Amino acid sequence: MIFDLDLERVRNRPGIKWERHGSDVLSAWVADMDVEVPQFITDAVVSRIESGGLGYGFYDEPIPVLEAFKNRMQKAFNWEIQTSEVLRVHDVIQGLEWVIRTLTPDGSGIVVQTPVYPPFYSTIEASGRHWVSNPLIETEEGWALDFDHLESIAADPDVSTLLLCHPHNPCGLVMTREDLTRVVDIAERNDLLVISDEIHCDLVFEPLRHIPAASISELASERTVTITAATKTFNMAGLRMAFVHTASERYGPQLKEISTRMLGGINGLGQIATVAGWEHGDDWISELVAGLDHNRHLLFDLLAEQLPGVRYRLPQATYLSWLDCRELDLGENPAEIFLSRCQVALNSGLDFGPEGAGHVRLNFATSPEMLTMIVERMASVV
Ligand SMILES: Cc1ncc(COP(=O)(O)O)c(C=O)c1O
């Protein structure tokens, strides 16, 4: 049902995804889904507006959204946290910049697993730090972290931080407990901060499960700052609400020194929607992930049939696919060609770092019918 969409409505939906290129272009770029916002979110937000309760929210404990965060982490990931360890922010990237500026030395190196979500680069650079690339490697089983390379770059005294995208955008890699244990071990031996962006945590396909990086051990908890949100899961990025968590005795007090005025008050409706999602969203998330699972396989079949020159590994998580189009000979930026020649909007791989030349990112969180049209249009180019 979730993916049974009214495509006319989708194509005319307000917002950057469908408005930027107009309704004749099929949009599979920015990370918004085409699914409808779940009814329990709409109901909660509308009811709040209708109640007239748009005044100041709570700033003394208990803060409902922090209680909801604590309960959700416990229930979904068996992760015990305290509300006093959590700070509310407007969005994940704001949180990331704040954490980098507060906890890492100016000019230091921050390791990223590339190709990676473009704002990681811009946030690191804007904060006066530099990124150090640890390219993901392809193995028989799929994408993997290159631990040998990570060992060597982590030992550079210039490097202060390991920034994880967990699950990984755009490759869909889900790190296992063994992976996380190795990451934390490297961080411990080299005295590094671990920042884990876990915004895609709910969108993991069976048999894998999301394991919060900070949850695996005392050592991990002491080293890690987690940044996450409910906005990807419930398709409500515009409501701006995210969380920064750390139980670390070393990092927690430093983060709490932030001027609350610089962070600003947090969006009331974003909080209402987040609480509603975590209280009522379990069945919806299961249905969503089942639909995405179907779509990631459908995309595989469609590409095999119609665009066999495109290499695509099934993502283990997210609704994003990383397509290697180099065999199609469309040059460095195939996204530009797909847009101009067949009116399909994808993300250019170039934005995701040096490994992105000849690649595109395709967002498959749409109806099977739309996904089929997208691949058919793409195939008409070659
Ligand atoms: C890995 C990752 N982090 C952060 C974000 C953006 O989060 P926010 O809008 O809360 O800054 C996205 C959006 O696609 C993402 O994929």
The ligand as an SDF file (V2000), in Angstrom:
LIG
                    3D

 16 16  0  0  0  0  0  0  0  0999 V2000
   23.8410   10.2580    5.7050 C   0  0  0  0  0  0  0  0  0  0  0  0
   23.0070   11.4820    5.7930 C   0  0  0  0  0  0  0  0  0  0  0  0
   23.2040   12.3530    6.7820 N   0  0  0  0  0  0  0  0  0  0  0  0
   22.4630   13.4680    6.9000 C   0  0  0  0  0  0  0  0  0  0  0  0
   21.4700   13.7530    5.9880 C   0  0  0  0  0  0  0  0  0  0  0  0
   20.7050   15.0360    6.1010 C   0  0  0  0  0  0  0  0  0  0  0  0
   20.1240   15.1510    7.3260 O   0  0  0  0  0  0  0  0  0  0  0  0
   19.5450   16.5680    7.7750 P   0  0  0  0  0  0  0  0  0  0  0  0
   18.5890   17.0010    6.7180 O   0  0  0  0  0  0  0  0  0  0  0  0
   18.9120   16.2780    9.0870 O   0  0  0  0  0  0  0  0  0  0  0  0
   20.7340   17.4680    7.8890 O   0  0  0  0  0  0  0  0  0  0  0  0
   21.2210   12.8840    4.9350 C   0  0  0  0  0  0  0  0  0  0  0  0
   20.1950   13.1970    3.9320 C   0  0  0  0  0  0  0  0  0  0  0  0
   20.0710   12.5810    2.9260 O   0  0  0  0  0  0  0  0  0  0  0  0
   22.0070   11.7150    4.8300 C   0  0  0  0  0  0  0  0  0  0  0  0
   21.8130   10.8390    3.8500 O   0  0  0  0  0  0  0  0  0  0  0  0
  1  2  1  0
  2  3  1  0
  2 15  2  0
  3  4  2  0
  4  5  1  0
  5  6  1  0
  5 12  2  0
  6  7  1  0
  7  8  1  0
  8  9  2  0
  8 10  1  0
  8 11  1  0
 12 13  1  0
 12 15  1  0
 13 14  2  0
 15 16  1  0
M  END
$$$$
